[in-house]
Amino acid sequence: MAEPAADKTPKDAASSVDPAEIARFSAMAAEWWDPAGKFRPLHKFNPVRLAYIRAQVSAHFGLDARARRPFEGLRFLDIGCGGGLLAEPMARLGAEVTAADAAEKNIKTASVHAQEQGLAIDYRCTTAEALAAQGESFDVILNMEVIEHVADRDMFLKDCGRMVKPGGLMFVATLNRTLKAHAFAIIGAEYVLGWLPRGTHDWKKFVTVNEMEAGLAAAGLDVREIAGVSYNPLFDSWSLSEDTDVNYMVLAARAQNKT
């Protein structure tokens, strides 16, 4: 008999974790590394995310973006890491990577894949709340396509923000709560094109740009840049754009401590 879709959540999970969202992604855990599977949109989206992160981190910390391992000496957190689609490239770029997810099946899938690739990544089945309570801190936090799945958005941002070191960065990627996003990200992607399983997203949990800016400010972070990400159906590819109506990424920073 097949295992139930629901998965164990960490004992220290707090109210930002939505059990229904954890169960949904746990049921798809084994498919994370199939570029033609249920996570195909993320595989297509990944090159844009990676290039943006590499360029912005390098510029912020004065690193050589063309170097083979420019992120050596930096500590990264990939929160809501899923199968490790971002954690692995960051490790290859030299970062010391901690990757966390509240779904145990995702962590098991990600850990096995990283071992097969010879990558040392600190995978943990835990939550942002637990990591913050433990006093963890990071130079860079990747908070990508996660916030629209949590139960308490403001708490989640504050807990993530607490872990950004002075002078550090946090990247947040999500979906805007607009009618255009409903049409493209839910009706189009889930019902018409079948890119994602139906029910993957809840439009009511999408985050407007204003809400994001307010939440990051409350978390003690300054927004440095907001970039739209748009899909080109002719080339089946994603690129940065000025259109934030559907997908967008935010670069935020914590100020340096005054001496």
VOPAGU-2260 file (C-alpha; in pm, 1 decimal, decimal comma):
REM VOPAGU-2260
SITE   aa  ch    i         X         Y         Z
SITE  MET   A    0       0,0       0,0       0,0
SITE  ALA   A    1     130,7     344,2     -89,8
SITE  GLU   A    2     230,5     581,5     187,2
SITE  PRO   A    3     -17,2     859,4     265,0
SITE  ALA   A    4      60,8    1194,3     111,5
SITE  ALA   A    5      75,6    1369,5     447,1
SITE  ASP   A    6     420,9    1392,8     598,6
SITE  LYS   A    7     558,6    1453,3     943,5
SITE  THR   A    8     632,2    1812,0    1029,4
SITE  PRO   A    9     904,9    1896,9    1278,4
SITE  LYS   A   10     806,8    1891,0    1643,6
SITE  ASP   A   11     917,3    2250,8    1682,6
SITE  ALA   A   12     691,3    2374,6    1401,3
SITE  ALA   A   13     509,2    2694,1    1489,8
SITE  SER   A   14     211,5    2872,4    1342,6
SITE  SER   A   15     370,0    2992,1    1018,6
SITE  VAL   A   16     367,8    2631,6     894,2
SITE  ASP   A   17      58,3    2528,7     700,0
SITE  PRO   A   18      17,5    2148,3     735,0
SITE  ALA   A   19    -189,9    2123,7     417,2
SITE  GLU   A   20      87,2    2288,1     215,2
SITE  ILE   A   21     348,9    2055,9     367,1
SITE  ALA   A   22     140,2    1750,1     278,3
SITE  ARG   A   23      89,9    1872,6     -78,5
SITE  PHE   A   24     459,4    1917,1    -148,8
SITE  SER   A   25     557,9    1601,7      41,0
SITE  ALA   A   26     343,0    1400,1    -196,9
SITE  MET   A   27     552,5    1530,7    -487,7
SITE  ALA   A   28     893,6    1508,0    -319,0
SITE  ALA   A   29    1042,4    1234,3    -536,2
SITE  GLU   A   30     980,0    1440,6    -849,8
SITE  TRP   A   31    1191,5    1743,5    -754,4
SITE  TRP   A   32    1480,1    1657,7    -987,5
SITE  ASP   A   33    1272,1    1554,6   -1289,8
SITE  PRO   A   34    1294,2    1853,5   -1530,1
SITE  ALA   A   35     989,7    1725,5   -1719,9
SITE  GLY   A   36     784,7    1647,2   -1408,4
SITE  LYS   A   37     563,0    1843,1   -1173,7
SITE  PHE   A   38     843,7    2086,8   -1091,0
SITE  ARG   A   39     920,9    2166,3   -1455,3
SITE  PRO   A   40     825,9    2535,1   -1404,3
SITE  LEU   A   41    1090,6    2570,7   -1133,0
SITE  HIS   A   42    1354,5    2407,4   -1352,0
SITE  LYS   A   43    1269,1    2658,9   -1626,7
SITE  PHE   A   44    1262,4    2944,7   -1375,3
SITE  ASN   A   45    1587,6    2846,7   -1204,6
SITE  PRO   A   46    1842,0    3003,0   -1446,6
SITE  VAL   A   47    1690,6    3349,7   -1391,8
SITE  ARG   A   48    1695,7    3307,9   -1014,3
SITE  LEU   A   49    2052,1    3180,0   -1011,6
SITE  ALA   A   50    2187,5    3456,7   -1233,3
SITE  TYR   A   51    2012,4    3722,7   -1025,9
SITE  ILE   A   52    2139,8    3584,0    -695,4
SITE  ARG   A   53    2494,8    3546,4    -826,4
SITE  ALA   A   54    2506,0    3900,6    -962,0
SITE  GLN   A   55    2348,7    4069,1    -659,1
SITE  VAL   A   56    2545,6    3879,2    -393,4
SITE  SER   A   57    2871,1    3940,6    -578,3
SITE  ALA   A   58    2801,6    4312,2    -615,2
SITE  HIS   A   59    2691,2    4352,6    -252,2
SITE  PHE   A   60    2990,7    4174,8     -99,2
SITE  GLY   A   61    3245,7    4295,4    -355,5
SITE  LEU   A   62    3307,0    3950,5    -504,1
SITE  ASP   A   63    3411,5    3843,5    -852,0
SITE  ALA   A   64    3092,9    3707,6   -1009,3
SITE  ARG   A   65    3301,4    3537,1   -1280,2
SITE  ALA   A   66    3500,9    3332,7   -1028,8
SITE  ARG   A   67    3434,9    2959,5   -1010,7
SITE  ARG   A   68    3347,7    2974,9    -638,9
SITE  PRO   A   69    3271,0    3339,2    -561,4
SITE  PHE   A   70    3064,6    3266,9    -250,1
SITE  GLU   A   71    3339,5    3103,8     -42,4
SITE  GLY   A   72    3330,1    3239,1     312,0
SITE  LEU   A   73    2957,6    3322,0     301,0
SITE  ARG   A   74    2691,5    3135,4     495,4
SITE  PHE   A   75    2362,2    3081,2     312,6
SITE  LEU   A   76    2018,7    2965,1     427,9
SITE  ASP   A   77    1777,3    2824,0     171,1
SITE  ILE   A   78    1447,0    2829,7     361,2
SITE  GLY   A   79    1172,6    2609,4     219,1
SITE  CYS   A   80    1441,2    2439,3      11,5
SITE  GLY   A   81    1225,5    2165,2    -140,5
SITE  GLY   A   82    1446,0    1922,7    -328,9
SITE  GLY   A   83    1750,4    2149,5    -330,0
SITE  LEU   A   84    1722,0    2320,2    -669,1
SITE  LEU   A   85    1882,2    2635,3    -524,9
SITE  ALA   A   86    2087,2    2486,0    -242,9
SITE  GLU   A   87    2301,6    2273,6    -473,4
SITE  PRO   A   88    2408,4    2555,6    -709,5
SITE  MET   A   89    2490,5    2776,7    -409,9
SITE  ALA   A   90    2711,6    2501,2    -266,4
SITE  ARG   A   91    2885,2    2465,1    -603,0
SITE  LEU   A   92    2953,2    2840,0    -596,5
SITE  GLY   A   93    3138,6    2794,4    -269,0
SITE  ALA   A   94    2878,0    2892,1     -10,2
SITE  GLU   A   95    2836,6    2712,8     321,7
SITE  VAL   A   96    2473,4    2613,0     278,0
SITE  THR   A   97    2208,8    2528,7     536,4
SITE  ALA   A   98    1886,3    2422,5     368,4
SITE  ALA   A   99    1563,0    2382,1     563,4
SITE  ASP   A  100    1218,8    2249,0     483,7
SITE  ALA   A  101     927,9    2149,6     707,2
SITE  ALA   A  102     852,6    1842,8     490,6
SITE  GLU   A  103    1064,2    1543,2     589,6
SITE  LYS   A  104    1025,8    1379,1     247,5
SITE  ASN   A  105    1167,4    1686,1      74,9
SITE  ILE   A  106    1470,7    1681,9     302,9
SITE  LYS   A  107    1529,8    1311,4     241,6
SITE  THR   A  108    1506,4    1360,0    -135,4
SITE  ALA   A  109    1735,6    1661,9    -128,3
SITE  SER   A  110    1992,0    1495,6     100,5
SITE  VAL   A  111    2022,5    1185,0    -117,3
SITE  HIS   A  112    2058,7    1390,8    -434,3
SITE  ALA   A  113    2327,7    1613,0    -279,0
SITE  GLN   A  114    2521,8    1307,6    -161,5
SITE  GLU   A  115    2507,6    1164,2    -512,6
SITE  GLN   A  116    2654,7    1491,7    -641,6
SITE  GLY   A  117    2929,3    1495,4    -379,5
SITE  LEU   A  118    2796,4    1816,9    -222,1
SITE  ALA   A  119    2813,6    1895,2     149,7
SITE  ILE   A  120    2485,3    2070,0     236,4
SITE  ASP   A  121    2344,0    2093,7     588,6
SITE  TYR   A  122    1986,1    1979,4     525,7
SITE  ARG   A  123    1744,7    2012,6     817,1
SITE  CYS   A  124    1379,4    1922,9     859,6
SITE  THR   A  125    1284,0    2233,2    1055,3
SITE  THR   A  126    1121,8    2575,9    1033,2
SITE  ALA   A  127    1224,7    2939,7    1019,6
SITE  GLU   A  128    1084,2    2987,4    1370,1
SITE  ALA   A  129    1300,1    2709,1    1511,8
SITE  LEU   A  130    1616,3    2826,0    1337,3
SITE  ALA   A  131    1563,8    3183,5    1458,1
SITE  ALA   A  132    1498,2    3062,1    1813,4
SITE  GLN   A  133    1829,2    2873,3    1799,6
SITE  GLY   A  134    2009,7    3199,0    1722,0
SITE  GLU   A  135    2116,3    3102,9    1371,0
SITE  SER   A  136    2247,2    3380,4    1147,1
SITE  PHE   A  137    2339,3    3398,1     779,7
SITE  ASP   A  138    2503,4    3628,5     530,1
SITE  VAL   A  139    2238,4    3547,2     269,8
SITE  ILE   A  140    1889,1    3401,2     303,4
SITE  LEU   A  141    1709,1    3262,4      -0,4
SITE  ASN   A  142    1335,0    3284,5      59,6
SITE  MET   A  143    1213,9    3177,1    -282,6
SITE  GLU   A  144     858,9    3073,4    -376,1
SITE  VAL   A  145     783,9    2993,6     -12,6
SITE  ILE   A  146     598,1    3283,9     144,4
SITE  GLU   A  147     278,8    3221,2     -55,1
SITE  HIS   A  148     255,1    2881,1     114,2
SITE  VAL   A  149     297,0    2978,8     482,1
SITE  ALA   A  150      18,1    3027,8     732,8
SITE  ASP   A  151     145,7    3350,3     891,1
SITE  ARG   A  152     328,6    3568,5     639,0
SITE  ASP   A  153     437,6    3844,7     876,6
SITE  MET   A  154     568,5    3605,2    1140,4
SITE  PHE   A  155     759,5    3414,6     874,3
SITE  LEU   A  156     924,5    3730,5     741,4
SITE  LYS   A  157    1016,9    3848,6    1089,0
SITE  ASP   A  158    1172,7    3515,8    1181,1
SITE  CYS   A  159    1368,4    3506,5     855,6
SITE  GLY   A  160    1470,2    3870,5     901,0
SITE  ARG   A  161    1606,2    3799,5    1249,9
SITE  MET   A  162    1855,4    3558,2    1094,6
SITE  VAL   A  163    2005,6    3802,8     843,6
SITE  LYS   A  164    2343,9    3919,2     970,4
SITE  PRO   A  165    2414,1    4294,2     981,5
SITE  GLY   A  166    2512,7    4383,8     626,9
SITE  GLY   A  167    2351,8    4065,0     497,7
SITE  LEU   A  168    2092,1    4003,2     228,6
SITE  MET   A  169    1759,5    3828,3     185,5
SITE  PHE   A  170    1604,5    3739,8    -148,1
SITE  VAL   A  171    1228,9    3685,4    -160,6
SITE  ALA   A  172    1047,4    3555,9    -467,6
SITE  THR   A  173     672,2    3517,0    -483,4
SITE  LEU   A  174     351,3    3584,5    -676,5
SITE  ASN   A  175     162,1    3913,9    -675,0
SITE  ARG   A  176    -204,0    3909,9    -570,9
SITE  THR   A  177    -343,8    4057,9    -891,0
SITE  LEU   A  178    -611,3    3944,7   -1133,0
SITE  LYS   A  179    -335,4    3896,0   -1389,1
SITE  ALA   A  180    -154,6    3658,7   -1154,7
SITE  HIS   A  181    -476,6    3466,0   -1095,8
SITE  ALA   A  182    -523,8    3431,1   -1470,2
SITE  PHE   A  183    -165,4    3330,1   -1548,9
SITE  ALA   A  184     -42,8    3146,5   -1238,0
SITE  ILE   A  185    -359,3    2956,7   -1146,2
SITE  ILE   A  186    -599,7    2933,0   -1439,6
SITE  GLY   A  187    -324,7    2921,6   -1700,6
SITE  ALA   A  188     -49,1    2725,4   -1524,6
SITE  GLU   A  189    -266,9    2482,0   -1329,1
SITE  TYR   A  190    -584,9    2437,5   -1533,4
SITE  VAL   A  191    -502,5    2517,4   -1896,8
SITE  LEU   A  192    -134,3    2431,3   -1945,6
SITE  GLY   A  193    -112,4    2176,8   -1663,6
SITE  TRP   A  194     231,6    2300,0   -1555,4
SITE  LEU   A  195     141,1    2250,5   -1190,4
SITE  PRO   A  196    -103,8    2020,9   -1010,0
SITE  ARG   A  197    -438,2    2189,4    -953,3
SITE  GLY   A  198    -453,1    2344,8    -609,1
SITE  THR   A  199     -79,4    2415,3    -587,7
SITE  HIS   A  200    -148,0    2783,7    -526,7
SITE  ASP   A  201    -410,6    2976,4    -333,4
SITE  TRP   A  202    -456,9    3322,7    -486,3
SITE  LYS   A  203    -563,0    3466,5    -149,8
SITE  LYS   A  204    -214,5    3388,3     -16,7
SITE  PHE   A  205     -31,3    3571,7    -295,3
SITE  VAL   A  206     154,1    3880,8    -170,5
SITE  THR   A  207     120,4    4229,6    -314,8
SITE  VAL   A  208     433,0    4439,6    -354,9
SITE  ASN   A  209     308,5    4684,5     -90,0
SITE  GLU   A  210     246,4    4401,0     157,0
SITE  MET   A  211     592,7    4263,2      88,5
SITE  GLU   A  212     760,3    4599,8     143,3
SITE  ALA   A  213     569,9    4651,1     470,2
SITE  GLY   A  214     652,5    4301,2     592,2
SITE  LEU   A  215    1022,5    4337,9     517,4
SITE  ALA   A  216    1033,0    4677,1     687,7
SITE  ALA   A  217     870,8    4524,5     997,3
SITE  ALA   A  218    1137,3    4254,9     984,0
SITE  GLY   A  219    1408,1    4521,5     999,8
SITE  LEU   A  220    1516,7    4494,2     637,4
SITE  ASP   A  221    1554,3    4762,0     371,1
SITE  VAL   A  222    1426,9    4687,3      21,6
SITE  ARG   A  223    1705,5    4745,7    -228,6
SITE  GLU   A  224    1537,9    4630,5    -549,2
SITE  ILE   A  225    1217,6    4476,6    -684,5
SITE  ALA   A  226    1243,3    4289,9   -1012,9
SITE  GLY   A  227     965,9    4134,3   -1218,2
SITE  VAL   A  228    1009,0    3795,5   -1382,6
SITE  SER   A  229     816,0    3729,4   -1702,3
SITE  TYR   A  230     754,6    3421,8   -1917,0
SITE  ASN   A  231     804,2    3424,2   -2294,3
SITE  PRO   A  232     590,7    3147,2   -2449,6
SITE  LEU   A  233     767,0    3174,7   -2786,5
SITE  PHE   A  234    1099,8    3073,4   -2634,1
SITE  ASP   A  235     960,3    2881,1   -2334,8
SITE  SER   A  236    1187,0    3085,0   -2108,9
SITE  TRP   A  237    1184,8    3332,1   -1820,1
SITE  SER   A  238    1365,6    3663,7   -1793,8
SITE  LEU   A  239    1388,3    3966,1   -1565,9
SITE  SER   A  240    1144,5    4242,0   -1654,2
SITE  GLU   A  241     976,9    4554,1   -1516,3
SITE  ASP   A  242     644,5    4369,9   -1492,7
SITE  THR   A  243     578,3    4267,8   -1131,5
SITE  ASP   A  244     210,9    4184,5   -1186,1
SITE  VAL   A  245     265,8    3806,4   -1169,1
SITE  ASN   A  246     610,6    3691,0   -1051,0
SITE  TYR   A  247     859,0    3915,4    -875,8
SITE  MET   A  248    1178,5    3900,0    -670,7
SITE  VAL   A  249    1279,8    4136,0    -391,6
SITE  LEU   A  250    1633,3    4205,9    -274,0
SITE  ALA   A  251    1642,2    4326,5      88,3
SITE  ALA   A  252    1931,2    4402,3     322,1
SITE  ARG   A  253    1996,5    4451,6     692,1
SITE  ALA   A  254    2196,9    4762,5     773,5
SITE  GLN   A  255    2547,3    4728,1     909,0
SITE  ASN   A  256    2583,6    4776,5    1283,6
SITE  LYS   A  257    2706,0    5124,5    1367,4
SITE  THR   A  258    3046,8    5131,0    1529,2
